[in-house]
Amino acid sequence: MQSFSQTVRQFNDSSKHILDSSSVIVHKDPRVDLLVKKQAQINEVTTRESRKSGKGYRLMIISTIDRDEAIGAKTKIYTYFPELQAYLWHQSPYYKLKAGNFKDRKEAEEYQKKLNLYFPKGVFIMNDIVELKPDKSKDENF
């Protein structure tokens, strides 16, 4: 049986040998570079086509301390106006619900009139940063 000091000495001797002659050879498959380039192209196209944000308008539907009332209003938006995106968030102590991504104020005013029928307390137009859909006609020209 070896003593502890002999084991340590053998380890040190073997590790010196490993450190002195250690090197790593990497054999890289050239197809990896092709995959990386292809993924970069895909990312560029999808980013360009994805939603962008900009200045626009949203409709303030409700601001309440009652969570259930806010969720009910969001449900009503999705029921009667499924084309509108609803945004519900909590800003203590209020739950606020905004709807729509309007680039033009005129379009926001049209929806405001429609929504006032369902929300008699009033719907207000707010300046906001909104999600803008990319204009397909601009992309087709290039």
Backbone as CSV, one residue per row, in Angstrom:
resi,resn,N_x,N_y,N_z,CA_x,CA_y,CA_z,C_x,C_y,C_z
1,MET,0.833,-1.173,0.000,0.000,0.000,0.000,0.882,1.242,0.000
2,GLN,0.447,2.233,-0.800,1.234,3.455,-0.910,0.847,4.426,0.189
3,SER,1.810,5.208,0.563,1.516,6.252,1.536,0.930,7.458,0.801
4,PHE,0.371,8.313,1.542,-0.239,9.501,0.954,0.802,10.347,0.240
5,SER,1.955,10.510,0.811,3.001,11.340,0.197,3.468,10.742,-1.127
6,GLN,3.522,9.400,-1.229,3.910,8.773,-2.496,2.842,9.035,-3.567
7,THR,1.596,8.976,-3.176,0.505,9.223,-4.122,0.556,10.662,-4.629
8,VAL,0.790,11.600,-3.735,0.883,13.008,-4.126,2.068,13.209,-5.055
9,ARG,3.196,12.582,-4.748,4.393,12.709,-5.577,4.124,12.162,-6.980
10,GLN,3.460,11.023,-7.076,3.145,10.446,-8.386,2.195,11.357,-9.171
11,PHE,1.261,11.923,-8.463,0.324,12.828,-9.129,1.057,14.048,-9.670
12,ASN,1.918,14.621,-8.859,2.671,15.793,-9.298,3.547,15.465,-10.499
13,ASP,4.181,14.308,-10.482,5.031,13.904,-11.605,4.201,13.735,-12.878
14,SER,3.051,13.100,-12.753,2.221,12.873,-13.941,1.606,14.180,-14.440
15,SER,1.255,15.090,-13.534,0.658,16.347,-13.973,1.686,17.241,-14.655
16,LYS,2.945,17.153,-14.261,3.989,17.915,-14.951,4.101,17.440,-16.390
17,HIS,4.022,16.143,-16.564,4.106,15.579,-17.905,2.929,16.058,-18.761
18,ILE,1.737,16.086,-18.170,0.549,16.520,-18.898,0.642,17.999,-19.243
19,LEU,1.081,18.823,-18.302,1.172,20.252,-18.553,2.219,20.571,-19.614
20,ASP,3.295,19.827,-19.625,4.364,20.106,-20.574,3.971,19.733,-21.999
21,SER,3.226,18.688,-22.165,2.945,18.212,-23.518,1.474,18.383,-23.920
22,SER,0.729,19.190,-23.193,-0.696,19.285,-23.499,-0.952,20.281,-24.626
23,SER,-1.802,19.865,-25.528,-2.284,20.741,-26.593,-3.603,20.167,-27.087
24,VAL,-4.403,21.020,-27.660,-5.709,20.605,-28.135,-5.770,20.853,-29.633
25,ILE,-6.224,19.853,-30.331,-6.410,19.990,-31.768,-7.908,19.919,-32.031
26,VAL,-8.432,20.941,-32.687,-9.854,20.999,-32.984,-10.043,20.735,-34.470
27,HIS,-10.868,19.770,-34.772,-11.216,19.469,-36.158,-12.623,20.016,-36.378
28,LYS,-12.692,21.173,-36.998,-13.978,21.839,-37.187,-14.603,21.416,-38.507
29,ASP,-15.860,21.084,-38.425,-16.608,20.703,-39.616,-16.956,21.977,-40.390
30,PRO,-16.607,22.081,-41.657,-16.889,23.306,-42.425,-18.385,23.573,-42.593
31,ARG,-19.210,22.573,-42.393,-20.655,22.777,-42.501,-21.182,23.664,-41.379
32,VAL,-20.444,23.731,-40.253,-20.861,24.589,-39.149,-20.861,26.048,-39.604
33,ASP,-19.837,26.456,-40.355,-19.785,27.829,-40.861,-20.972,28.126,-41.769
34,LEU,-21.347,27.162,-42.597,-22.497,27.350,-43.478,-23.787,27.510,-42.677
35,LEU,-23.927,26.707,-41.628,-25.110,26.816,-40.778,-25.175,28.168,-40.068
36,VAL,-24.030,28.650,-39.604,-23.988,29.949,-38.923,-24.384,31.065,-39.885
37,LYS,-23.870,31.028,-41.112,-24.224,32.047,-42.111,-25.712,31.992,-42.437
38,LYS,-26.233,30.792,-42.604,-27.649,30.625,-42.924,-28.526,31.166,-41.793
39,GLN,-28.170,30.873,-40.552,-28.943,31.362,-39.413,-28.874,32.882,-39.327
40,ALA,-27.723,33.474,-39.634,-27.596,34.933,-39.629,-28.524,35.558,-40.665
41,GLN,-28.634,34.939,-41.837,-29.541,35.440,-42.874,-30.997,35.342,-42.418
42,ILE,-31.347,34.224,-41.811,-32.717,34.040,-41.316,-33.037,35.084,-40.253
43,ASN,-32.102,35.316,-39.330,-32.317,36.300,-38.272,-32.519,37.698,-38.846
44,GLU,-31.759,38.041,-39.866,-31.876,39.365,-40.476,-33.253,39.550,-41.112
45,VAL,-33.720,38.544,-41.820,-35.025,38.632,-42.483,-36.150,38.704,-41.457
46,THR,-36.116,37.856,-40.447,-37.199,37.844,-39.460,-37.206,39.116,-38.625
47,THR,-36.050,39.676,-38.349,-35.992,40.922,-37.594,-36.590,42.056,-38.413
48,ARG,-36.271,42.088,-39.679,-36.782,43.134,-40.560,-38.298,43.052,-40.667
49,GLU,-38.818,41.834,-40.717,-40.253,41.644,-40.889,-41.032,41.697,-39.577
50,SER,-40.319,41.711,-38.471,-41.016,41.684,-37.183,-41.616,43.053,-36.877
51,ARG,-42.411,43.077,-35.838,-43.059,44.323,-35.443,-42.022,45.325,-34.980
52,LYS,-42.306,46.559,-35.304,-41.460,47.655,-34.849,-42.333,48.580,-34.007
53,SER,-41.705,49.376,-33.181,-42.478,50.287,-32.347,-42.220,51.727,-32.776
54,GLY,-43.187,52.556,-32.501,-43.078,53.965,-32.843,-44.174,54.751,-32.150
55,LYS,-44.189,56.041,-32.416,-45.197,56.903,-31.802,-46.555,56.639,-32.434
56,GLY,-47.555,56.625,-31.581,-48.908,56.392,-32.052,-49.899,56.655,-30.933
57,TYR,-51.024,55.966,-30.992,-52.106,56.192,-30.035,-52.674,54.864,-29.549
58,ARG,-53.105,54.889,-28.285,-53.853,53.781,-27.700,-55.064,54.366,-26.998
59,LEU,-56.045,53.524,-26.797,-57.252,53.943,-26.098,-57.195,53.474,-24.649
60,MET,-57.309,54.423,-23.715,-57.376,54.081,-22.293,-58.811,53.667,-22.005
61,ILE,-58.990,52.397,-21.696,-60.327,51.838,-21.501,-60.784,52.000,-20.061
62,ILE,-59.899,51.630,-19.133,-60.300,51.644,-17.725,-59.064,51.792,-16.845
63,SER,-59.259,52.465,-15.721,-58.247,52.568,-14.681,-58.990,52.381,-13.365
64,THR,-58.757,51.254,-12.715,-59.546,50.892,-11.535,-58.679,50.165,-10.508
65,ILE,-59.158,50.153,-9.270,-58.455,49.374,-8.246,-59.011,47.956,-8.162
66,ASP,-60.094,47.694,-8.878,-60.744,46.382,-8.871,-60.179,45.512,-9.999
67,ARG,-59.412,44.514,-9.631,-58.765,43.631,-10.611,-59.791,42.907,-11.481
68,ASP,-60.848,42.411,-10.866,-61.880,41.677,-11.610,-62.566,42.567,-12.647
69,GLU,-62.771,43.824,-12.301,-63.377,44.767,-13.243,-62.456,44.981,-14.450
70,ALA,-61.157,45.087,-14.193,-60.187,45.275,-15.277,-60.131,44.045,-16.182
71,ILE,-60.139,42.860,-15.590,-60.114,41.626,-16.384,-61.410,41.487,-17.178
72,GLY,-62.526,41.875,-16.581,-63.802,41.853,-17.290,-63.799,42.791,-18.494
73,ALA,-63.185,43.956,-18.336,-63.092,44.911,-19.444,-62.210,44.354,-20.558
74,LYS,-61.136,43.689,-20.185,-60.254,43.082,-21.192,-60.998,41.990,-21.961
75,THR,-61.771,41.196,-21.247,-62.571,40.149,-21.888,-63.576,40.761,-22.859
76,LYS,-64.181,41.870,-22.455,-65.156,42.548,-23.314,-64.479,43.063,-24.594
77,ILE,-63.254,43.584,-24.451,-62.502,44.059,-25.631,-62.290,42.896,-26.595
78,TYR,-61.789,41.771,-26.085,-61.506,40.622,-26.953,-62.788,40.008,-27.530
79,THR,-63.895,40.143,-26.820,-65.156,39.593,-27.310,-65.718,40.422,-28.461
80,TYR,-65.780,41.735,-28.266,-66.420,42.603,-29.257,-65.453,43.198,-30.284
81,PHE,-64.167,43.255,-29.943,-63.168,43.831,-30.841,-61.930,42.927,-30.885
82,PRO,-62.054,41.735,-31.442,-60.925,40.794,-31.433,-59.713,41.278,-32.234
83,GLU,-59.913,42.246,-33.106,-58.797,42.763,-33.900,-57.895,43.702,-33.094
84,LEU,-58.369,44.173,-31.935,-57.576,45.070,-31.092,-56.729,44.273,-30.109
85,GLN,-55.523,44.731,-29.899,-54.650,44.154,-28.875,-54.931,44.896,-27.569
86,ALA,-55.159,44.170,-26.492,-55.434,44.782,-25.190,-54.212,44.640,-24.293
87,TYR,-53.909,45.694,-23.549,-52.742,45.725,-22.665,-53.216,46.046,-21.252
88,LEU,-53.094,45.077,-20.361,-53.506,45.244,-18.968,-52.263,45.211,-18.098
89,TRP,-52.097,46.211,-17.244,-50.980,46.191,-16.318,-51.391,46.803,-14.994
90,HIS,-50.599,46.487,-13.989,-50.874,46.942,-12.629,-49.865,48.018,-12.270
91,GLN,-50.372,49.194,-11.972,-49.541,50.289,-11.485,-50.160,50.675,-10.152
92,SER,-49.600,50.139,-9.097,-50.203,50.173,-7.771,-50.769,51.555,-7.431
93,PRO,-51.974,51.635,-6.963,-52.943,50.583,-6.673,-53.902,50.304,-7.840
94,TYR,-53.605,50.824,-9.027,-54.555,50.740,-10.142,-54.223,49.634,-11.134
95,TYR,-55.276,49.097,-11.731,-55.170,48.212,-12.889,-55.604,49.050,-14.082
96,LYS,-54.741,49.116,-15.081,-55.028,49.957,-16.241,-55.121,49.088,-17.484
97,LEU,-56.086,49.421,-18.321,-56.292,48.679,-19.558,-56.289,49.655,-20.726
98,LYS,-55.367,49.420,-21.649,-55.320,50.175,-22.898,-55.550,49.187,-24.030
99,ALA,-56.007,49.712,-25.163,-56.267,48.841,-26.309,-55.861,49.537,-27.599
100,GLY,-55.418,48.725,-28.546,-55.130,49.214,-29.888,-53.693,49.628,-30.105
101,ASN,-53.325,49.653,-31.366,-52.040,50.160,-31.846,-52.364,51.028,-33.056
102,PHE,-52.655,52.288,-32.805,-53.100,53.173,-33.873,-51.983,54.122,-34.279
103,LYS,-51.693,54.143,-35.553,-50.687,55.069,-36.076,-51.314,56.447,-36.264
104,ASP,-52.588,56.463,-36.674,-53.296,57.716,-36.942,-54.333,57.993,-35.862
105,ARG,-54.431,59.252,-35.472,-55.411,59.645,-34.458,-56.842,59.433,-34.962
106,LYS,-57.053,59.630,-36.253,-58.397,59.483,-36.822,-58.929,58.062,-36.621
107,GLU,-58.076,57.072,-36.840,-58.481,55.679,-36.629,-58.800,55.429,-35.150
108,ALA,-57.993,56.021,-34.263,-58.237,55.879,-32.826,-59.578,56.509,-32.448
109,GLU,-59.906,57.640,-33.058,-61.180,58.305,-32.767,-62.371,57.451,-33.212
110,GLU,-62.222,56.764,-34.346,-63.299,55.886,-34.818,-63.572,54.762,-33.813
111,TYR,-62.502,54.147,-33.318,-62.676,53.080,-32.326,-63.164,53.640,-30.988
112,GLN,-62.757,54.863,-30.668,-63.213,55.474,-29.425,-64.738,55.576,-29.413
113,LYS,-65.318,55.988,-30.532,-66.784,56.098,-30.629,-67.444,54.731,-30.446
114,LYS,-66.867,53.710,-31.061,-67.429,52.354,-30.946,-67.323,51.830,-29.509
115,LEU,-66.175,52.068,-28.888,-65.942,51.545,-27.537,-66.758,52.275,-26.479
116,ASN,-67.087,53.541,-26.718,-67.892,54.293,-25.748,-69.252,53.643,-25.509
117,LEU,-69.745,52.883,-26.482,-71.016,52.174,-26.304,-70.900,51.077,-25.248
118,TYR,-69.729,50.475,-25.136,-69.514,49.368,-24.200,-68.935,49.831,-22.862
119,PHE,-68.316,51.010,-22.858,-67.689,51.538,-21.642,-68.213,52.956,-21.403
120,PRO,-69.354,53.077,-20.723,-70.011,54.384,-20.570,-69.238,55.395,-19.714
121,LYS,-68.260,54.945,-18.935,-67.467,55.886,-18.132,-66.524,56.706,-19.003
122,GLY,-66.325,56.272,-20.238,-65.494,57.037,-21.165,-64.240,56.290,-21.568
123,VAL,-63.874,56.482,-22.820,-62.649,55.919,-23.387,-61.827,57.100,-23.880
124,PHE,-60.551,57.127,-23.523,-59.719,58.283,-23.828,-58.571,57.896,-24.753
125,ILE,-58.240,58.801,-25.657,-57.122,58.579,-26.577,-55.847,59.048,-25.893
126,MET,-54.831,58.172,-25.900,-53.556,58.476,-25.246,-52.417,58.380,-26.256
127,ASN,-51.478,59.318,-26.175,-50.236,59.169,-26.933,-49.458,58.036,-26.291
128,ASP,-48.865,57.181,-27.117,-48.149,56.028,-26.569,-47.162,55.509,-27.604
129,ILE,-46.254,54.687,-27.159,-45.381,53.950,-28.072,-46.135,52.676,-28.426
130,VAL,-46.383,52.475,-29.714,-47.217,51.363,-30.153,-46.438,50.438,-31.075
131,GLU,-46.964,49.240,-31.243,-46.390,48.268,-32.172,-46.912,48.593,-33.562
132,LEU,-45.996,48.870,-34.474,-46.378,49.206,-35.843,-46.112,48.014,-36.738
133,LYS,-47.090,47.675,-37.556,-46.900,46.589,-38.513,-46.060,47.123,-39.663
134,PRO,-45.088,46.330,-40.135,-44.260,46.804,-41.247,-45.083,46.973,-42.512
135,ASP,-44.698,47.958,-43.307,-45.385,48.238,-44.567,-44.843,47.295,-45.627
136,LYS,-45.658,46.341,-46.055,-45.229,45.322,-47.022,-44.879,45.928,-48.377
137,SER,-45.552,47.010,-48.771,-45.304,47.592,-50.092,-43.891,48.156,-50.195
138,LYS,-43.330,48.653,-49.103,-41.959,49.168,-49.126,-40.960,48.037,-49.333
139,ASP,-41.197,46.886,-48.687,-40.280,45.755,-48.808,-40.309,45.155,-50.207
140,GLU,-41.465,45.195,-50.872,-41.588,44.589,-52.192,-40.820,45.366,-53.253
141,ASN,-40.552,46.652,-53.015,-39.847,47.469,-53.994,-38.355,47.182,-54.030
142,PHE,-37.835,46.523,-53.022,-36.383,46.278,-52.957,-36.033,44.887,-53.365
